[in-house]
């Protein structure tokens, strides 16, 4: 399925810089940049090694944001693969197989990855034999209750994505905020992190707290419990450190 970039805010509107997108999904900027722009490595005495981009970005001559929401969702899933111990260069061929088998341009941001991806990756690993790429693909999949499913760390991330009727991501619950339910939603606040309850921007709460407002006052105004505010503020404090 191909989605018209002009027809859907999730696909056609760049909302994030690479730096902001990396912060929201809790990976390094360098890592996210290599996912969105590709990379070139020049080992001493050997030919350069290149990797094509694997997440959606929108090039702009005038500068500014380049990552649409769908690219952020793709990066979010890749971050789960990375936390499962799978290096991207070893999973690239499997991503190609996923795209071919599922027939999707944005397979990492599709519900089909959640429902069918584990089986496709397992089949790829079996057909690829005892290669490093096949072993990496096997790290992502486990048999449970006579079913092939993703390992816990990947499954936990996929469960944080809400999908629209077209089976593509429409909202992400960000995990690094602890007890606070913080989401990114391209339809609200320009895709910036907001509290799911009340849709208050996290950055606004942070700004008011830094200006001297108490947690009690912020909690009363926003309807967010103080302990959740503390968790959210801690993320931004740690990022600024």
URTAPE-V834094 format. One record per residue. N is the residue number from 1. PHI is phi in whole degrees, 0 to 359 (NA if undefined). PSI is psi in degrees with one decimal (NA if undefined). D_LAST is the distance of its C-alpha to the last C-alpha in Angstrom with 2 decimals. Layout:
N_PHI_PSI_D_LAST, N_PHI_PSI_D_LAST
//
This chain:
1_NA_130.3_42.80, 2_250_129.7_41.54, 3_257_131.2_39.76, 4_293_123.6_40.34, 5_298_-32.8_37.09, 6_285_-20.3_38.71, 7_269_-9.0_39.78, 8_217_123.7_36.53, 9_305_-35.8_33.26, 10_298_-30.1_31.40, 11_257_-34.1_32.73, 12_256_-5.7_33.45, 13_244_115.8_30.69, 14_289_122.3_27.44, 15_250_-24.2_24.66, 16_231_145.0_21.42, 17_282_163.0_20.01, 18_299_-35.9_19.22, 19_295_-47.4_15.49, 20_293_-43.5_15.62, 21_300_-42.7_18.03, 22_299_-40.6_15.98, 23_293_-40.3_13.04, 24_294_-32.9_15.74, 25_257_6.9_17.41, 26_65_48.3_14.48, 27_232_167.7_15.55, 28_287_153.2_14.42, 29_298_-38.8_15.49, 30_299_-43.2_18.00, 31_298_-48.2_19.54, 32_296_-39.0_19.99, 33_298_-39.6_21.41, 34_293_-32.9_23.93, 35_291_-39.5_24.99, 36_271_-24.6_25.60, 37_245_-12.1_26.98, 38_84_-178.3_28.41, 39_208_161.4_28.08, 40_227_123.5_30.27, 41_249_138.9_30.14, 42_238_79.1_32.45, 43_297_142.3_33.30, 44_297_127.5_35.24, 45_79_5.3_38.94, 46_228_166.2_38.66, 47_291_150.9_38.78, 48_300_147.8_35.61, 49_246_126.3_34.23, 50_243_152.8_33.22, 51_224_129.9_31.78, 52_284_158.7_32.37, 53_301_148.3_29.88, 54_238_-3.8_29.91, 55_234_160.3_28.30, 56_284_130.0_29.53, 57_221_160.4_28.31, 58_237_111.8_30.16, 59_290_136.2_30.51, 60_225_124.6_30.51, 61_292_-27.4_31.85, 62_274_0.6_30.34, 63_82_-170.8_26.69, 64_92_-170.4_24.49, 65_302_146.8_23.76, 66_231_-10.5_25.59, 67_254_118.2_24.90, 68_281_170.5_27.21, 69_303_-39.6_26.67, 70_296_-32.9_28.92, 71_292_-37.6_26.76, 72_296_-41.8_23.70, 73_296_-41.3_26.01, 74_298_-44.1_27.20, 75_296_-35.6_23.72, 76_299_-42.8_23.01, 77_290_-40.5_26.15, 78_299_-35.6_25.41, 79_296_-32.3_22.10, 80_292_-42.1_24.38, 81_301_-42.4_26.72, 82_296_-40.7_23.97, 83_290_-18.8_22.94, 84_277_2.0_26.66, 85_88_20.8_26.60, 86_253_113.8_28.39, 87_290_142.4_27.46, 88_301_-40.0_28.08, 89_297_-22.0_30.68, 90_271_-15.4_32.70, 91_256_-8.2_32.68, 92_306_-48.8_33.56, 93_299_-34.1_37.34, 94_291_-34.5_37.00, 95_295_-38.2_35.17, 96_298_-43.2_38.15, 97_297_-42.3_40.49, 98_302_-46.1_38.73, 99_296_-41.5_39.06, 100_292_-46.1_42.70, 101_290_-37.5_43.72, 102_268_-10.8_42.13, 103_66_39.5_43.04, 104_233_141.3_39.77, 105_282_-28.4_37.78, 106_237_58.1_34.50, 107_298_-33.6_35.15, 108_292_-20.4_31.55, 109_255_16.1_31.28, 110_253_145.4_34.75, 111_298_-23.6_35.99, 112_298_-30.1_38.49, 113_299_-42.9_35.82, 114_293_-40.1_35.40, 115_274_-32.1_39.17, 116_235_-11.3_40.54, 117_296_-38.2_37.81, 118_298_-42.4_38.01, 119_293_-39.8_41.73, 120_296_-42.9_41.42, 121_296_-39.3_38.86, 122_296_-43.8_41.14, 123_298_-39.8_44.13, 124_298_-45.6_42.30, 125_299_-39.5_41.39, 126_293_-40.0_45.05, 127_284_-25.0_46.41, 128_276_-6.9_44.06, 129_71_-149.2_45.32, 130_264_59.8_43.54, 131_256_164.9_41.08, 132_298_-37.2_37.36, 133_294_-41.5_36.86, 134_294_-41.2_39.11, 135_296_-37.5_37.41, 136_295_-42.1_34.02, 137_297_-38.1_35.62, 138_295_-27.5_37.10, 139_296_-22.3_33.72, 140_272_-12.3_32.97, 141_237_144.6_36.26, 142_217_149.6_37.99, 143_271_128.7_41.39, 144_215_128.0_41.42, 145_53_44.6_44.48, 146_61_25.0_46.39, 147_229_148.0_43.79, 148_271_120.7_41.34, 149_226_166.9_37.89, 150_286_150.4_34.29, 151_297_162.9_32.51, 152_305_-42.9_30.49, 153_294_-38.8_27.01, 154_288_-43.9_28.40, 155_301_-40.9_30.61, 156_297_-37.7_27.81, 157_289_-43.6_25.95, 158_298_-32.6_29.24, 159_291_-15.3_30.02, 160_273_-1.5_26.99, 161_259_132.3_28.65, 162_258_138.6_31.37, 163_249_150.4_34.08, 164_272_-178.2_36.44, 165_297_-23.8_40.22, 166_274_4.9_40.03, 167_74_13.2_38.00, 168_257_153.6_34.91, 169_304_140.0_31.47, 170_233_-15.6_31.11, 171_200_143.4_28.08, 172_233_130.2_25.20, 173_270_114.2_23.73, 174_282_129.4_20.13, 175_281_-23.0_19.66, 176_285_-3.2_15.95, 177_269_12.1_16.39, 178_62_-126.6_18.46, 179_287_-15.8_21.32, 180_280_129.6_20.57, 181_272_94.9_22.78, 182_252_132.2_20.80, 183_233_160.4_22.77, 184_242_130.7_23.04, 185_218_115.8_26.55, 186_297_-16.8_27.84, 187_274_-8.3_30.41, 188_227_136.1_28.05, 189_52_36.2_25.40, 190_57_28.5_25.57, 191_79_7.0_24.03, 192_284_154.9_20.66, 193_300_129.3_19.32, 194_227_156.0_21.49, 195_289_131.8_22.56, 196_302_-38.2_25.79, 197_272_115.3_27.53, 198_91_-16.5_28.03, 199_60_28.5_26.09, 200_283_133.3_23.58, 201_293_135.7_20.68, 202_297_-39.2_17.32, 203_295_-29.3_15.83, 204_289_-41.9_18.61, 205_298_-42.6_17.89, 206_298_-43.7_14.25, 207_297_-42.4_15.66, 208_291_-36.9_18.33, 209_294_-42.7_16.24, 210_295_-26.5_14.13, 211_280_-3.5_17.62, 212_111_0.7_18.75, 213_288_146.2_20.68, 214_279_158.1_21.16, 215_299_-36.1_20.63, 216_298_-46.7_24.41, 217_295_-42.4_25.09, 218_296_-39.4_22.69, 219_295_-43.4_24.33, 220_296_-40.0_27.76, 221_289_-39.4_27.21, 222_267_-21.3_25.69, 223_79_10.5_27.61, 224_263_127.6_24.56, 225_303_148.6_24.60, 226_301_-39.1_22.02, 227_296_-32.9_20.88, 228_287_-36.7_20.20, 229_298_-42.2_18.27, 230_300_-45.3_16.03, 231_299_-43.9_15.51, 232_293_-43.0_14.78, 233_294_-34.3_12.37, 234_297_-38.2_10.43, 235_301_-47.2_10.09, 236_287_-31.7_8.67, 237_293_-43.7_6.29, 238_296_-38.6_5.12, 239_293_-31.4_5.53, 240_278_-15.6_3.80, 241_290_NA_0.00
//
